[in-house]
């Protein structure tokens, strides 16, 4: 899990990485802002069936197909973090049909009163949905269609509706922070740049600011090293010319003639 957390921070997390590292003992999974797609999420869901909290926010390659696989295989999933980007928000909106229960011709005014076996599908264990920029219509849809799912819970000392909000459902934390808390941040330094911690108040803008910081860090380093690269290139060229002159008889003659010509011109 530490390797996954580091790969995510270094922007190297994709299907190949996550599938190769997946372990059946995992309880949480943070894929936020990664290149993991539906394929990778589905494969991990098949392996890590005990996942209780998953973060797929800012994952542009994950659609409702991947979320459906996650819900199908991970029957202990209680917390899902999503949205925070145009494509991710679109996926989250379409997930309402996946999360709400599918009833098999049962009678009753409320599915909340039904037994579990009467519900054919739906995210039965899902309790907390963290979607910071949820739109009004989606919020109303979840409230009416999925009353068991609490959207963007606000922590309080008295709990939420009599239930203590788990750490994984708090919007101002990264799901895998606890995994890397004892690791040196230099471990995930990218091109000599170490990401500084962002204040909680700016957490909603992490997507753009992190990407921009990495880009600016690369540009700054590239600009700073440009003169050194040019100097090395000139030295390499001169060294290559010397080696060529020393190994080629014709080149030696040309070099000596050039020197003699310059000497004659200097005396004139």
N, C-alpha and C positions, 0 to 999 in steps of 0.2 A: 504493500500500500504506500510505503514511503517512496518507492521508485515511481509509482503512478503520480503521486503528488508532485514530485520533482519534475517529472516529464511534463505535467500539465503547466507548471509554472514556467518551464522553458519553452512552452509552445511546441512540444514535440509529441503530444499525446494524440494518437490516431488509432484506427482499428487494429493494426498489427501490434502495436505496443500493448494496448489494453487486453487484447485476447491472449497474448503470450504471457502476461503477468497475472491474469485472473485466477483467484483462489476461492474455493468453496467456503472458506471460513469468513469471508468479508461480510461485514454488517452495514457498512456505509460505502458509497461510491460517489466521488466528485469528478464529473466530466465537464464541468462548466468551461465555456470558451475554448473547447478543444475541437479537433477535427474528427472526432468519433462520429460514425454514421449509424444508421439503423442496423446495419450488419453487425458492427462491433457491439452495440448495446444488446442486441438479441443474443449473441454468443455469450456475452458476460452474464446475461440474465439466466441462461441455461445452466451456467456453471455456478454462479453465486446466487442460489435460490433463497438464501437467508437474508438478503439485503433488506434493511429496514428504512434506510434513508438514501435518496439518490438526488444528485444535482445535475440537471441537463440544461441549465440556463445558458443562453448564448451559444447553444450548439446548433448551428445552422443546418447541419447535415442530418439531424434527427427529426423524424416526422412522427405522425400518429402511428405508423406501422411499427416503429421501434418501441414506442410507449406501450402499445398493445402487447408486444412480446414481453416487455418488462412486467406488466400487470399480470399476464398469464402465468409466468414462471415464478415470480417473487410474491408469494402469498402472504408474506409478513411485511410488505411494504407499507409503512405508516406515513412517511414524509417524502414529498416530492417538491423539488425546487425547479422552477421553469421560467420561461419568458425572458425579459430584459433585452430583447432585440426584435426587429421586425419579423424575421422568419420564426424565431422562437415563440413570439407572441401568437403568431398565426397557428403554430402547432398546438400551443396551449389552448387556444379557443376551440380547436377541433377535437380536443381530448375530452370534452364534456360528455360526448356520446360513449366514450370508453369507460369513464368513471362512474356514470350513473348506472344503477342496477337494471338488468334486463329481466323482466318478469315472465314466467311461463304460465300464462292464463290463470292467475291467482285472483282471489277475491279479497277485497279490503280497500279502505280509503287511503291507507298510508303504507308504503313498503317498509317503513321503519318498524312496523309491528310484525313483519314476517320473520319466519325462521330462516336461517342461513341457507338451508337446503332448497328453499323455495326460490332463491335468487340464482339464475342461470349463469350470469356473468357479472361484470362490473368490478371495480377495485374495492373489494369487500373490506380490506384492512386499511385502506388509505384514510388517514385522519387529518393530516396537515398538508396544505398546499401553499407554498411560498411563491407568489407571483406578484412582485412589487408594483408593476405597472398594469395590473388587470383593468380592463375597461368595464364600464358600468353594466353593460348588457351581460357580459360573461359572469360578473359577480352576482348579478340577479339570477342567472341561469344556475350557477352552482348552489346558491342559497335555496332555490326551489327544487332543483332536481337531485342535488346531493347534499342534503342537510347534515349528514354525518361528517362531511369534509369542512374543516375550518380554514378559511382563506386568510392568509397574512395575519396570523394571530399576534396579538400584542401581549408581551410577557407582563405578568403582574405578580406580586408576592402572594396573591390569593389563588393563582392559577387561572385557567380560562374555562368557564362553564364547569367549574369543579374539577378540572383536569390540569395538571401542571404542564406548561408548554415545554416540550423537550428542547434541548440545545440545538438540535438539528433543524428545528423549525424557526429559529431566530434569524431574521433577515440580515442582520449586520455582521454575521460571521461567515467565514468560508468553511464549508463542510469538512474539509481535510486539514484545517488548522491544527487540530490536536495531534495529528500524525507527524507533523514537521516541527512542532513547537520546540523540540530539543535539538534540531538540526541547525547548523550554521547557514544563514541565508546565502552565503557564497556558493553553497552547493548547487543552487539553481541560477547562478549568475549567467547572463547571456552576453557574450562578446564583451566581457569586462564590465558589464553593467549590472548592478544589483538593485532590484526593485525595492523601493522604500515603502514602509507600511503606510497605508492610506487611512486617514481619520474616518471613523464610522459615518460621519455626516456626508462623506463623499462616496460612500459605498455604491450608491445607485449609478455613479458614473464610472465605475471601475472598468467597464468594458472598453470604452474609448480611451481613457487616460492610460491604462496599462499598455495597450497597443501603441499609442502615440509615444509613450516613454521609451519603449523598446526601439521604435523607429528612430526617434531623436538620438538615442544613445548610439545606435549604429552609425547614423550620419555624423555625429560628433566625433566618434572614434575614427571613422573613415577619413574625415577631413584632417584630423590631427596627425594621422599616420601617412597622409599623402606625400609630404615632402620626403619622408624617410624612404618610402617605396620608390620615389623617383631617383633618389640618390643611389639606392641599391641597384636600380636598373642601369644607371650610368656606370657604376662600378663593374657590374656584371658584363656590360658591353665592352668596356675597356679590357677587362680580363680575357674575354673571349677573343678580342682582336689580338692581344699579345700571344695567346696560345696558338692562334692561327698563324701568326707571323713566325713563331718558333718552330712550327711543324711543317710549314710549306716553303719549299725552295723559291718558288716564283714570288711568293708573298714577301720573302726576305729581300729579294732583289728590288721589288717595288718599294718596300719601306726604305731601303738604303738609298735608292734613287731619289725618293722624296726628300730625305734628309739632306742629301747632297745638293739638291735643287734649292732648298731653303737656305743652305749655307752660302751658296753662290750669290743668291739674291741679297742676303744680309751683307756680304762684302761689297756688293755694288751699291 
